[in-house]
Amino acid sequence: MAEMNDIVRLAVDAYKGSVEKYSVQQSEDTVRQALIEANNGKTYLDYRDIRDGKCPQLFSLVETILSNTVQEGLSADMAFNSLVDYRNVAEGDSPLFEVEDNTLFVVSDAANGTQGVRRQRLFDVPQTRIPTTVKMVRVYEELSRVLSGAVDFNKMITKVSASFEQKLLNDIYSAWVGATAAQLGGATFFPTAGAYNEDALLDLIAHVEASAGGKTATITGTKKALRNLKESIVSDSAKDELHSLGYYGKFYGTPCVAVPQRHKVGTTEFILDDNMITVVAGDQKPIKVVREGNPLMIMGDPTKNADLTQEYLYAEKWGVGVVLAGSNAGVGRYEIA
């Protein structure tokens, strides 16, 4: 069988529809043949082979492809690239997120030949752990249909990957929306509320950039939220941006990035507030995602199911949190009434 890494890469590219050497269909056939080869050349699941441990690579291959397609789907979401810090750690590890404090020392005037100035202590670096929990899904029959050609592999991984991707994005959005002032750094968090006011937003941006040591801020929000931002004088190019993007790409030089709205899992309720915009500046990424250990696939026993269907369980472990302490970054939120 071809190298597993090559097959995984081919499957992920086919999943994204961006294969180079083959058509998507050819890639699909190549991946299916690799699965069949890993299944001892059979196009069906032989329960005796599973029982006797003769096809371990089959499920390892599916595990690896699924975990990679979930990660690829998230990394392709450009709206979060500037906000999310992804970490992959070994099982049992619990990384500490350190947030450097860039508070400067007070430089005092002193007379010649004296050391009589106040001592200033180097502050401790805050450390935060992100707890992880297991997320899992149980499905049945799909792998047998893939091997027999009744359903293509892209459909299978799209369903499972999209389900995990939706759950992780839901966790990321919920963590960001529910972040407290303490998590966002106390004194570096600038809340503003009321009717839209151009000067108030300019002040908010200035505060955030000042807290981040002069770093350029970025305005984020849903398309509907960003449509509230209007400059006193709208140029023709800005009108073109509004027509093509659905919002103005810049607000007096500060870039605006639209975050796609999402439904809460299992509902038609939006997660993000369409009347809230967030201003962020700084080098660190405030949303922390920790993926712990390797994904897990467990085959079920069809003889224990009343309908004799084959099932398997797929699980991953992750945690999401918001860490943005100290004065090396700034965050502001404008709730537009």
N, C-alpha and C positions, 0 to 999 in steps of 0.2 A: 504494500500500500504506500501511496505517496506520503511524504512527511506530513505529520499532523498539522504543523504550523502552516504549511502551504494550503492544505485543505480548509483549515479554519479561515485563512485570509481570503480564499476564493469564495467561501460561503458568505462571509461578511460583505465582500464586494458585491456578490450577487444579490444579497439582501438589500444593499443600498442602490442597486442598479447601476453600478459604476465599474464593471469589470473591464479589463483592458485587452487581454489576449483572446477571450472568447465572448460569444453572445451570452446573455443572461441564461438562455435555455441550455446552451452547452455547459455553462458553469454548473447549472442545476443538475445536469446529467452526470457530470464529473463528481460532484459531491455525493450524489445518490450511489454511484458505483463504489465510492470509498466506503460508504456506510454498509453496502452489501458485502464488500470484501472483509470489513471488520466483523460482519455477521456470518463468517465462514462461508461466504459465497451464496447465502440464501436470501431470497426476497421476502421472507416471512420470518416471524419470530418463532423459533423453536424453543419451547419451554424447557426441554431437556438440556439444550445448550446453556440456557440461562441458569438452570438448576446446577449444572456441572461447572459453571464458571468459564465457559469456552468463548464468550464474546465480551470480555471486559472493555476492550478498546471501543466497542460500539457506543457504549454509554458515556465513556470518557470523552469521545469525540463530540457527542451531542452536548454534553455539559460545557465543554470549552467553547463551542460555537455559540451557545445561548448566552453565556456570560459576556462574550466579546460583542455580540450584537446589542446587548443592553447598554454596554459602555459606549459603543460607537454612536448609538442613538442619542445619548446624553451629550457626548462631546460635540455632536453636530448642532446642538442647540446654542447658537451663537449668543443668544441673549444672556446666557448664564456663564459664558466663558470668563467674563471679567468679574464674576461674583462668587464662583464656587471653586473651592480648593478640594480636589479629589485625592484621597489617600487609599492605597491598597496595602493592607498589612497581613501578616501571618496570623493564623488562628491563635487566640490567646493574647495577642499583642494589644496594647491600648496606648496609642500615641498621645503624647502631650503636645498641645498646640501652644507655642510660646509667642506672645505678642510684645514686641519690643516697644519700649516707651522712649519717644524722642524728645522728652522734655529737656530743654537746655538749662545749663547752669547759669546762675546770676553772676556776672562779672562785675566786681566791685572796684571802685577807685581806692587806692592805698598810697600812703606816704612812702617815700624812699626808705629802704632799710627796715621795713616792718612786714610781719606776716599776719597782722591783726585783722583777718577777714573771717567771716563765718564759714565753718565747714559745711559741705553739702554732700549728702549721702547718695551713693549709686543705688537707685531703686531696684527692688527685686523684679524679675520678669514674670508677669502673670502666666500661669499654666492652667490649661483646661483639658479635660478628657471628654470625649464624645462616646456615650454608651451605644452599643450595637444590639440589635435584636434580629432574630431569624424571620425571613419572609419566605413563604412557600406557596406552591400551587400544585394541585394534583390533576392530571389529565389522563385520558385513556384512549386507546385504539390508534392514536395518531401515528406512532412510530411504525406500526405494522402497515398502515396505509402508505406511508412514505416509502418503505422498502419495496412494496408491491407496485408502486407507481400510481396508486389510486389518488394520491394527493402530493403535490410537489413540496419539496423541503422548505422553500421560502414561506409557504403558507403556515407551515408548522412553527418555524422559528419566529415568524412575524407575530403570531398570536401570543406565544409565550413571552417573547422579548418585549412586545408592546405592552403587555400586561405589567411586567416588572418595571419597564420604563415609566409607565403611567404612575405606578405606585411610588417610585423613587422621586419623580418630579413633583408629585402631590406632597410628599414629605418635605422636599426642598421648599416649595412654595409656602407650605403651612408654617415651616420654621421661620422663613423670612418675614411673613406677614405677622406672625405672633411674637417676633423678637421684642424683648423688653428694653427699656432705656438702659438698664444695668448691663445687659448683654451687648448693647450697642456702644457702650463706653462711657455712660454717665455724662460727664461734662462735654464730651465731643458729640453728643446727640442733640440736634437742634430741631425741635418740633415747631411747626407753624400751622395755623388753621385759620379759616375764614374765606371770604370771597376772593377770587383770583385777583392778585395785585402784582403788577410787573416789578415794582420796586421791592416788594416783600420777597419775591423769588430771587431777585438779584442779591439782596442782603443774605438770604439763606445760602446761596451758592458761595458768597464771599466768606461767610462763617465756616462753612465746610472746608473750603480750600485753605483757609488760614489755619484750621485745626490740623490739616494734613501737611503743614509745612510748605504751603504754596503749590502743591500738586493740583493738576487740572481735575475738575470735578466732571462727573457724568450724571445726567438726569435719566432715570429709568421709570417706567410706568407702562400701563397698557396703552394701546393706540388711542382708546377713548380718553384716557387720562391725559395723554400728551397733547391731544387736540385742544386742551384748555390753554396751552401755552401759546400766546400770541405776542409778537413784537409790535411796538407802536407803528413802525414803518415796515411793511411787508414787501420784500423784493420779488421780482418776477421769478428768480430761481427758487425762492422759498415757496412760492405758489406752486411751482412745478414739483417740489418735494412733497408738498401736501397732497397733490394729486396722485403722485406715484407711490408714496409711502403710507399715506393716510395720516401723517403728522409732520411737523416741521423738524428737519434733521438737526437743527441747532437753535439754541436760544441765546442770542447775543454772544455767539462764539462757543458756548458750552454744548458739547454733543448730547443728543438725545437718543436713547436706545429703547425700542419698544420690546416689552416682555410679553410673549403670547399669553393670552388669557386661557385658563384651564377650568374644567369642571372638577368639583370634588368627586372622588371616586364613588360611583354608584348613584350620582345625582346629576341634576342639570343646574346646580348652583355654582356660580363663579367663585373661585378662590380669592382672586385679587380684587381690591377695591378700585373701581374705575374713577374714583375721585381722589386717589392718593398718588402722589409722585414722590420718588425717593432720589436724593442727591447723595452721591458717594464719591469720595476722593481718598487716595492712598494706595500704597503698593500691595497691601495684603488683601486677600479675598475673604470676605466676612462669613460666607456660608461654608461650613466644613462637612464633607461627606467622607465617612470612613467605611470602606468595604473590607470586611474581615474574613480571612480564610478563603478557601476555594468553594465554588458552587458544589452542590450535592445533588445527585440523581439516584433515586432508589426505585428499583423495579418492584411492582406489586406481584402478588401471587394470584393468577387468574382463577385458580381452583377455589379461592376463598370468596370470589364474587359470584352472586347468584346468576348473573348473566354471562359468566365466563369471559368477561372482557379483560384485556390487558391494560394495566394502568401503570403510571410512574409518577413519582413525586420529584419536583425540582425546587431547590431552595438556595437562597443566598442570604448572607448576613451583612447588614449595614446599619449605620446610625447617621443622623443628620443633626447639626446644631449650628448656632450662630456665635462666633467668637470675634469680638472687635473691641478690645479694651485699650486703655492708655490714650495717648494723644498723638499717635502716629498715623491716625486716619480720622476722617470726619464723615458723619452721616447726618443727613437732614431729611425730614419728611414734611411734606406740605399737604395737608388735608383740605381740599378745596370744597367749600360749602356750596 
